[in-house]
């Protein structure tokens, strides 16, 4: 069944814009909830998958290695912990 998506992943995922200032200087953004599995956290910058970041589960903070420029958009997709 390669290529099929687990229906629980579709139903239970959060698609959010993390809080934080996008100004070309700030690189830290905070999720509203904790991901159930940090390995499943997906970060997108202007709709493109971004893998150049770190995540701190204690604070729910995403730190991008390069601060997004003014006008860019960041989005996080994940399943929240119970």
Secondary structure, 3 states (H helix, E strand, C coil): CCCCCCHHHHHHEEEECCECCCCCCCCEEECCCCECCHHHCEEEECCEEECCEEEECCCCEEEECCCCCCCCCEEEEEEECC
